Amino acid sequence: MIKTRVSEMLGIEHPIIEAGMTGVSFGKLAAAISNAGALGTVVSTMGAHNFQKEIRIAKSLTKKPLAVNFPHLVMRTWEKQEMWDTVEIAIDEGIKIAVMAAGDPYILINRLKEAGMIVLHVGATVQHAIKAQEAGVDIFIANGAEAGGGASKEQVGNLALAPQVVDAIDIPVILGGSVIDARGLVAALALGAEGIYVGTRFIATHESPASEEHKQAILLAKDDSTSVQPGIGGRSLSKSFIQEIYPQLNRSFGAGQGAGLVREIFSVKEVIDHFVQDFEDVMENIYSLKI
Ligand SMILES: Cc1cc2nc3c(=O)[nH]c(=O)nc-3n(C[C@H](O)[C@H](O)[C@H](O)COP(=O)(O)O)c2cc1C
């Protein structure tokens, strides 16, 4: 068990939160992550009907806390009723934790707080963090330039971003972006974060609904195999890398720079057990350096 303000507020054993990922963060994966003591997330980008279906799948597989993800900027469709329907569905289904991503925190926060939710918000700069705190967000997720998916134009790396955010706000901070193993977890905590937001590592799990091509591409990736696509494409495995491994394929796959560290497909429980069990080895290693 790793106890921080984040694990206490969210009612989870370990402060490890599944990142919302379109095409990946479905019910079965979210439930497996929650059952393993972390926090599973169902993403809302699949449309209202399927979103409700996936929440129900997750709820049928776990009694532990679950989160939902509302990525404003990625969808850019807040004028559409269906997007607001996803918010009402999450509330009606009794979900108590919402992650707002990459957008104006004021758009949604009143409705989510009114419904009694704990609200997390993803951002990529100190300014985003201050605005989120002012809006009434409970926990800020500092998502560095390393992160897979929705990359910010600012591209601040986590080593610079996380401690500056921690110093600038009072609410707890979670670090997101290429946290793959216990070394990343310890580093996040050392920078003052109180939890981690994990995407890419969970794609390459047995329970993940990602395609075999996506999973294998992550296993083959190296540190420099990703690039940031223009527009809202975000960080994904670069075209040249995909061409190398799948010459017939004309598409890309979202992944963070940490993909190069993902060397095996594990079960979700193995991923989380590695984070937690290897934590002490990493700490002992660090302590052994001090004479
Ligand atoms: C395949 C993929 C899809 C993603 N889709 C979304 C999304 O729908 N909404 C969102 O807020 N962020 C999305 N992201 C970003 C993640 O929520 C998170 O910021 C990122 O995965 C963390 O970095 P990591 O992948 O290096 O662990 C996506 C990321 C990936 C890799």
The ligand as a Gaussian input file, in Angstrom:
#p B3LYP/6-31G(d) Opt

LIG

0 1
 C       -3.731000       5.549000     -27.117000
 C       -3.975000       6.766000     -26.278000
 C       -5.226000       7.378000     -26.316000
 C       -5.475000       8.504000     -25.528000
 N       -6.725000       9.049000     -25.542000
 C       -7.026000      10.050000     -24.669000
 C       -8.356000      10.498000     -24.508000
 O       -9.279000      10.017000     -25.156000
 N       -8.602000      11.443000     -23.598000
 C       -7.595000      11.996000     -22.833000
 O       -7.876000      12.854000     -22.012000
 N       -6.317000      11.630000     -22.994000
 C       -6.011000      10.624000     -23.851000
 N       -4.725000      10.148000     -23.917000
 C       -3.704000      10.714000     -23.005000
 C       -3.728000       9.965000     -21.671000
 O       -4.895000      10.251000     -20.948000
 C       -2.522000      10.297000     -20.784000
 O       -2.338000      11.671000     -20.723000
 C       -1.245000       9.625000     -21.273000
 O       -1.530000       8.337000     -21.723000
 C       -0.215000       9.540000     -20.151000
 O        1.042000       9.238000     -20.687000
 P        1.618000       7.757000     -20.968000
 O        0.790000       7.190000     -22.075000
 O        2.998000       8.025000     -21.394000
 O        1.497000       6.968000     -19.703000
 C       -4.446000       9.031000     -24.705000
 C       -3.197000       8.407000     -24.676000
 C       -2.953000       7.283000     -25.439000
 C       -1.612000       6.634000     -25.354000

